[in-house]
């Protein structure tokens, strides 16, 4: 019991859980976007931009 001192703060921190949660989140979002893209049919409709008509002033 001399090796474990429960009165001091922990010196060795494990980063496995937060990193795995982040990786699983990124993989889940990527899968969601890929599945959503495949369900929409993949047809890309072009955008239309309507510019205002330029008006000139006659003097």
PLY file of the C-alpha trace (Angstrom):
ply
format ascii 1.0
element vertex 59
property float x
property float y
property float z
element edge 58
property int vertex1
property int vertex2
end_header
0.00 0.00 0.00
2.98 2.33 0.04
2.85 2.67 -3.74
-0.65 4.20 -3.89
-1.10 7.48 -2.08
-4.75 8.51 -2.21
-4.11 11.91 -0.65
-2.36 13.37 -3.72
-3.91 14.32 -7.05
-3.60 11.93 -9.97
-0.40 12.38 -11.97
-1.14 10.12 -14.94
-4.17 11.18 -16.92
-5.67 8.91 -19.56
-6.75 10.68 -22.77
-8.20 7.61 -24.44
-11.85 8.29 -23.60
-12.06 11.93 -24.82
-10.13 11.13 -28.01
-12.33 8.13 -28.77
-15.49 10.20 -28.19
-14.22 12.86 -30.61
-13.30 10.29 -33.26
-16.66 8.54 -32.95
-18.44 11.88 -33.27
-16.51 12.78 -36.42
-17.16 9.35 -37.95
-20.85 9.56 -37.06
-21.27 12.99 -38.63
-19.38 11.91 -41.76
-21.60 8.84 -42.12
-24.71 10.99 -41.62
-23.64 13.39 -44.35
-22.71 10.61 -46.78
-26.01 8.78 -46.25
-27.96 12.02 -46.61
-26.14 12.84 -49.83
-26.86 9.41 -51.29
-30.57 9.64 -50.39
-31.06 12.99 -52.14
-30.25 11.43 -55.50
-27.03 13.30 -56.07
-28.60 15.70 -58.58
-27.22 19.18 -58.20
-29.53 21.97 -59.21
-27.84 25.17 -60.27
-28.53 28.35 -58.39
-30.12 31.32 -60.09
-29.03 34.82 -59.27
-31.27 37.72 -60.19
-29.42 41.00 -60.47
-31.29 44.29 -60.20
-31.80 46.20 -63.43
-29.54 49.23 -63.66
-31.51 52.43 -64.09
-30.01 55.50 -65.72
-31.15 59.03 -65.02
-32.02 61.22 -67.99
-31.52 64.96 -67.61
0 1
1 2
2 3
3 4
4 5
5 6
6 7
7 8
8 9
9 10
10 11
11 12
12 13
13 14
14 15
15 16
16 17
17 18
18 19
19 20
20 21
21 22
22 23
23 24
24 25
25 26
26 27
27 28
28 29
29 30
30 31
31 32
32 33
33 34
34 35
35 36
36 37
37 38
38 39
39 40
40 41
41 42
42 43
43 44
44 45
45 46
46 47
47 48
48 49
49 50
50 51
51 52
52 53
53 54
54 55
55 56
56 57
57 58
